[in-house]
Structure formats: structure tokens, C-alpha cells
Amino acid sequence: MRYYNACLVLSATMLLITSCKKMNQLQEQTLDSDKKQVLYSISYGNHWRHKLDIALPKNRTTKTPTVIFIHGGAWVMGDRSVFLQEINKFADAGFACATINYRYASSITHQHHTELMEDIRKAVDFISSKSDAWQIAPNNFGLVGQSAGGHLSMMAAYTYNPDHIIKACASWAGPVNFIDNDQLAITSAHQVFEVYAGCALNDHQDTMTYKAASPYWNTQNAVPTLIIHGTKDIGVPYSNLPRFKDQLDASGIKNSFVTFDGEGHLWYGNKLNEARNLTLDWFKQELILDNK
């Protein structure tokens, strides 16, 4: 019976992978670089969370840059659908723009910092491989995310970018220093970081693990970074961000730090629109937007 069940699971997995590949192919058959088009639920890997949606602008070429939005959710929840409005807005401005899912951090499945970093890079590499088919640049990417997604955007751009195809990043209320005292004073911070990092913060080795997963301690090879943060953020204390900017400055990294006075961890209405526009302007400045 156990062998039979294993065979059923394997067969179902293979059927799902085959079905996803066919869906990808069917959507690609309708592509026309003269038109704006959105591809949905594209598989960029074999895990069920390895999915992306991407809006492709009209008049795109293999010089068209791509911006990737990464959702938040304390690394253990959330979905790419929260950024569907953003990807359409960026595509209307001339960028290819994707929103992606990634594997959730989990002590049960042993998915932590490294595995999530691998997912972000896998998505970048997959989109890069579609340069000719989708008519986008293979080497001109920007990453942006909110909360945990902001953290992932920075860490992927800083530490999983050996070929330098990620040119810039942006963080909306992303955590930057897992061992900062103000950050650790936040209720549940220890538990959240333990799941993400894969260990509790007990000794020197744990401290090094937390540093390795923190943007603050990895600015040596950072890319130009936009930081947007509210002064009333109860999840990621605002006090972390001026210190992070100082670290970027000390490393000679171009950055822009925007303060949202009186705003918390999540933004709505006019502030959300302001964040969108600031981020769009940032990538217009840092990525080469040339669709001719």
C-alpha cells in the first residue's frame, strides 16, 4: 500500500508538471511584442510555489528591463496576487514586470534563508532565459518587495547576484538587521527570525547566521537601493533604517531613503500610490529603459 501511494503521488506530480509546461507553452504561442500582454501562473521551477505572473509591455525588445515584485508575509505566508495592480502599472510605463511566489520558510520542511534565496534567483534566471521568447533583456533586472519581500529583494540583489544582472532594488518596510536590539524587542521577532534563519539566536554561530541573512551586514556588494519606511512601523522599527542608510553610505552604495511620517508597516490609498510612483521613478533612473 505504501508503494502504491508513493506511485500515485509521483504520477500526480509528473502530471502537474506536464500540465504546467503545456500552460506555459499555450500562453507563449499568443505573444506579440507590439502588444501589452500578461502571462499568468507561469512555472519557474518544480515546486508548487514556483509560480509567477508577468506583464509584458507593448513595443518591447530584448533591451526591455524587468522589475520583479516579491510579496511579504513574514516569509511564511502571502501570495503574488497582491501585486497584480503594480505589474500592470509598470508594464504601462515600459517595463516587463513580474510578481512571484516562493517557498515558505518552515522548520518542518527545512526551508530557510538559503532555500528562499535560491527561489528568488531561480525566478530571475528563468525570466532571463525567456529573453528571446518574451522580448525582454536577459541582464537588466530590478527587485522590489514589501516587508519580508523587501528583505528578500535586498538580500538577493546583494548576495545572489554574481553576474550583476540585478542592477537595483527597493524595499517597502523590509527588515534589515536581525540582531538589532530595537528589532529584537518587537513582539514575536525572535520566533519569526528563528523560522526564517533556521535557528534560535543563542550563541556566536547563531549570530553569524543571522548576520548572513541581514542586509545591514551584507552591503559590500550591494546595488543601488531605494528604502521606503514608516516612522510608526510596529513590525520593523524605524530606528533601524537611518543606521542602515549609514551602512550603505559607508560602503559607497547609491541609495535613497524616503520616510513616511506617521505611517505603519502597511500602506494604503495615497501612500501606497506614492510608494508605487517613487519605486517606478527609481527604476526608471537605475535600469536602462530602452525599448527601441
C-alpha positions as CSV (number, residue, x, y, z in Angstrom):
1,M,0.0,0.0,0.0
2,R,2.8,2.4,0.9
3,Y,4.5,1.7,-2.5
4,Y,1.1,2.2,-4.3
5,N,0.6,5.6,-2.6
6,A,4.1,6.7,-3.4
7,C,3.4,5.8,-7.1
8,L,0.2,7.8,-7.0
9,V,2.0,10.9,-5.6
10,L,4.8,10.6,-8.2
11,S,2.3,10.2,-11.0
12,A,0.2,13.2,-9.8
13,T,3.4,15.3,-9.5
14,M,4.5,14.4,-13.1
15,L,1.0,15.1,-14.4
16,L,1.0,18.5,-12.7
17,I,4.5,19.4,-14.1
18,T,3.4,18.4,-17.6
19,S,0.2,20.3,-17.3
20,C,2.1,23.5,-16.2
21,K,4.5,23.2,-19.0
22,K,1.7,23.0,-21.5
23,M,0.0,26.0,-20.0
24,N,3.2,28.0,-20.3
25,Q,3.6,26.9,-23.9
26,L,0.0,27.8,-24.8
27,Q,0.4,31.3,-23.4
28,E,3.6,31.9,-25.2
29,Q,2.0,31.0,-28.5
30,T,-0.1,34.1,-28.3
31,L,2.8,36.5,-27.7
32,D,3.1,39.6,-29.8
33,S,5.8,42.1,-28.9
34,D,3.7,45.0,-30.3
35,K,1.0,44.4,-27.6
36,K,0.9,44.6,-23.9
37,Q,0.3,41.0,-22.6
38,V,0.0,39.4,-19.2
39,L,1.1,35.8,-18.6
40,Y,-0.4,34.1,-15.6
41,S,0.7,31.2,-13.3
42,I,3.9,30.6,-15.2
43,S,6.0,27.8,-13.6
44,Y,9.6,28.8,-13.0
45,G,10.5,25.6,-11.1
46,N,9.2,22.3,-9.9
47,H,7.7,23.3,-6.5
48,W,4.1,24.2,-6.4
49,R,5.0,27.6,-5.1
50,H,7.3,28.3,-8.0
51,K,4.8,30.4,-9.9
52,L,4.9,33.9,-11.4
53,D,2.7,36.3,-13.3
54,I,4.3,38.7,-15.6
55,A,3.1,41.8,-17.5
56,L,5.0,42.4,-20.8
57,P,4.8,45.9,-22.2
58,K,3.9,46.8,-25.7
59,N,6.8,47.6,-28.2
60,R,9.2,45.6,-26.0
61,T,12.6,44.4,-27.3
62,T,15.5,42.4,-25.9
63,K,16.6,45.6,-24.2
64,T,13.4,45.9,-22.1
65,P,14.3,45.7,-18.4
66,T,12.3,43.6,-15.9
67,V,11.1,44.5,-12.4
68,I,10.2,41.7,-10.0
69,F,7.8,42.3,-7.1
70,I,8.2,40.0,-4.1
71,H,5.3,39.6,-1.6
72,G,5.6,39.8,2.2
73,G,4.1,37.7,4.9
74,A,6.9,37.1,7.5
75,W,8.4,34.6,5.0
76,V,5.7,32.0,5.9
77,M,2.5,33.3,4.2
78,G,1.4,35.6,1.4
79,D,0.8,35.5,-2.3
80,R,2.0,37.1,-5.5
81,S,-1.6,38.3,-6.4
82,V,-1.2,41.4,-4.1
83,F,1.0,43.0,-6.8
84,L,-1.2,42.5,-9.8
85,Q,-2.0,46.2,-10.0
86,E,1.7,47.1,-9.7
87,I,2.8,44.8,-12.5
88,N,0.2,46.4,-14.9
89,K,1.3,49.9,-13.9
90,F,4.9,49.1,-14.5
91,A,4.2,47.5,-17.8
92,D,2.2,50.6,-18.9
93,A,5.4,52.5,-18.1
94,G,7.5,50.3,-20.4
95,F,8.9,47.7,-18.0
96,A,8.3,43.9,-18.1
97,C,7.1,43.4,-14.5
98,A,6.6,40.1,-12.6
99,T,5.1,39.1,-9.3
100,I,6.4,35.8,-7.9
101,N,5.7,33.2,-5.2
102,Y,8.5,31.4,-3.3
103,R,8.6,28.5,-0.9
104,Y,7.5,29.4,2.6
105,A,10.1,29.2,5.4
106,S,9.5,26.2,7.5
107,S,11.3,24.2,10.2
108,I,9.2,21.2,9.2
109,T,10.3,21.1,5.6
110,H,13.7,22.6,6.3
111,Q,13.3,25.6,4.1
112,H,15.1,28.6,5.4
113,H,17.1,31.6,4.2
114,T,19.2,29.7,1.6
115,E,16.2,28.0,0.1
116,L,14.2,31.2,-0.3
117,M,17.2,33.0,-1.8
118,E,17.6,30.2,-4.3
119,D,13.9,30.6,-5.3
120,I,14.3,34.3,-5.9
121,R,17.4,33.7,-8.0
122,K,15.7,30.8,-9.8
123,A,12.9,33.2,-10.8
124,V,15.4,35.8,-12.1
125,D,17.2,33.1,-14.1
126,F,14.0,31.7,-15.6
127,I,12.8,35.1,-16.7
128,S,16.3,35.8,-18.1
129,S,16.2,32.6,-20.1
130,K,13.0,33.9,-21.8
131,S,14.7,36.9,-23.3
132,D,14.1,35.9,-26.9
133,A,10.7,34.4,-26.5
134,W,9.3,37.2,-24.4
135,Q,11.4,40.0,-25.9
136,I,13.0,41.3,-22.7
137,A,16.5,42.0,-21.6
138,P,18.4,39.0,-20.2
139,N,20.6,41.0,-17.9
140,N,18.7,44.1,-16.6
141,F,16.6,43.4,-13.5
142,G,15.3,45.3,-10.5
143,L,13.8,43.7,-7.4
144,V,11.3,45.2,-5.0
145,G,9.2,43.8,-2.2
146,Q,7.1,44.7,0.8
147,S,8.0,43.7,4.4
148,A,9.7,40.2,4.1
149,G,9.6,40.7,0.3
150,G,11.7,43.9,0.7
151,H,14.2,41.9,2.8
152,L,14.3,39.2,0.1
153,S,14.8,41.8,-2.6
154,M,17.8,43.3,-0.9
155,M,19.4,40.1,0.0
156,A,19.0,38.5,-3.4
157,A,20.4,41.7,-5.1
158,Y,23.3,41.9,-2.6
159,T,24.4,38.3,-2.2
160,Y,22.8,36.2,-5.0
161,N,23.9,38.4,-7.9
162,P,27.4,37.2,-9.0
163,D,26.7,38.1,-12.7
164,H,25.4,41.5,-11.7
165,I,22.2,41.2,-13.8
166,I,20.2,42.6,-10.8
167,K,21.0,46.3,-11.2
168,A,18.9,47.9,-8.4
169,C,16.4,47.1,-5.7
170,A,13.8,48.6,-3.5
171,S,12.4,47.8,-0.1
172,W,9.0,48.8,1.3
173,A,9.2,48.4,5.1
174,G,11.7,45.5,4.9
175,P,13.7,44.3,7.9
176,V,17.4,45.0,7.6
177,N,19.2,43.8,10.8
178,F,18.1,40.6,12.5
179,I,20.4,41.2,15.5
180,D,19.5,44.8,16.2
181,N,18.3,45.3,19.7
182,D,15.3,47.5,18.7
183,Q,14.3,44.9,16.2
184,L,14.6,42.0,18.6
185,A,12.5,43.9,21.1
186,I,9.5,43.6,18.8
187,T,7.0,41.0,20.0
188,S,7.4,37.7,18.1
189,A,10.6,38.8,16.3
190,H,12.7,36.0,17.8
191,Q,10.2,33.4,16.7
192,V,9.8,34.8,13.2
193,F,13.6,35.0,12.7
194,E,14.1,31.5,14.1
195,V,11.9,30.0,11.4
196,Y,13.5,32.1,8.6
197,A,17.1,31.6,9.7
198,G,16.7,28.0,10.8
199,C,18.0,28.5,14.3
200,A,17.3,30.4,17.5
201,L,19.7,33.2,18.5
202,N,21.6,31.5,21.3
203,D,25.4,31.7,20.5
204,H,28.1,33.1,18.3
205,Q,27.4,30.8,15.4
206,D,23.7,31.7,15.5
207,T,24.7,35.4,15.5
208,M,26.8,34.8,12.3
209,T,23.8,33.0,10.7
210,Y,21.6,36.0,11.5
211,K,24.1,38.4,10.1
212,A,24.4,36.4,6.9
213,A,20.7,36.8,6.4
214,S,20.6,40.5,7.2
215,P,21.0,43.3,4.5
216,Y,22.8,45.5,7.1
217,W,25.7,43.1,7.3
218,N,26.0,42.5,3.6
219,T,26.4,45.8,1.9
220,Q,29.8,45.2,0.4
221,N,28.4,44.1,-3.0
222,A,25.1,45.9,-2.7
223,V,23.3,47.5,-5.7
224,P,21.6,50.9,-5.7
225,T,18.8,50.7,-3.1
226,L,15.6,52.6,-2.5
227,I,14.3,52.4,1.1
228,I,10.8,53.5,2.0
229,H,9.8,53.2,5.6
230,G,7.1,54.5,8.0
231,T,8.0,56.1,11.3
232,K,5.2,54.2,13.1
233,D,6.1,50.8,11.9
234,I,5.4,48.3,14.7
235,G,7.0,45.3,13.0
236,V,10.3,46.8,11.7
237,P,11.4,49.7,13.9
238,Y,12.1,52.9,12.0
239,S,15.3,53.3,14.1
240,N,16.9,50.5,12.0
241,L,16.7,52.4,8.8
242,P,18.8,55.5,9.3
243,R,21.5,53.1,10.6
244,F,21.1,51.0,7.5
245,K,21.4,54.1,5.3
246,D,24.7,55.0,7.1
247,Q,25.9,51.4,6.4
248,L,25.1,51.8,2.7
249,D,26.8,55.2,2.6
250,A,29.9,53.8,4.3
251,S,30.0,51.0,1.6
252,G,29.8,53.6,-1.2
253,I,26.4,52.3,-2.3
254,K,24.0,54.7,-4.0
255,N,20.7,54.9,-2.1
256,S,17.6,56.9,-1.5
257,F,15.9,56.8,1.9
258,V,12.2,58.0,1.9
259,T,10.4,58.5,5.3
260,F,6.7,58.1,5.5
261,D,5.9,60.2,8.6
262,G,3.2,58.7,10.8
263,E,2.8,55.6,8.6
264,G,2.9,52.0,9.9
265,H,4.1,48.7,8.4
266,L,1.4,48.6,5.6
267,W,0.3,51.5,3.4
268,Y,-3.0,52.2,1.7
269,G,-4.6,54.8,-0.5
270,N,-2.4,57.8,-1.3
271,K,0.7,56.5,0.5
272,L,0.6,53.2,-1.4
273,N,0.3,55.2,-4.7
274,E,3.2,57.4,-3.6
275,A,5.3,54.3,-2.9
276,R,4.4,52.9,-6.3
277,N,5.4,56.1,-8.1
278,L,8.6,56.6,-6.1
279,T,9.6,53.0,-7.0
280,L,8.7,53.4,-10.6
281,D,10.8,56.6,-10.8
282,W,13.7,54.8,-9.0
283,F,13.8,52.0,-11.6
284,K,13.4,54.5,-14.5
285,Q,16.6,56.0,-13.1
286,E,18.6,52.9,-12.3
287,L,17.6,50.5,-15.1
288,I,18.2,51.2,-18.8
289,L,14.7,51.7,-20.2
290,D,15.3,51.4,-23.9
291,N,12.6,49.6,-26.0
292,K,13.8,50.8,-29.4
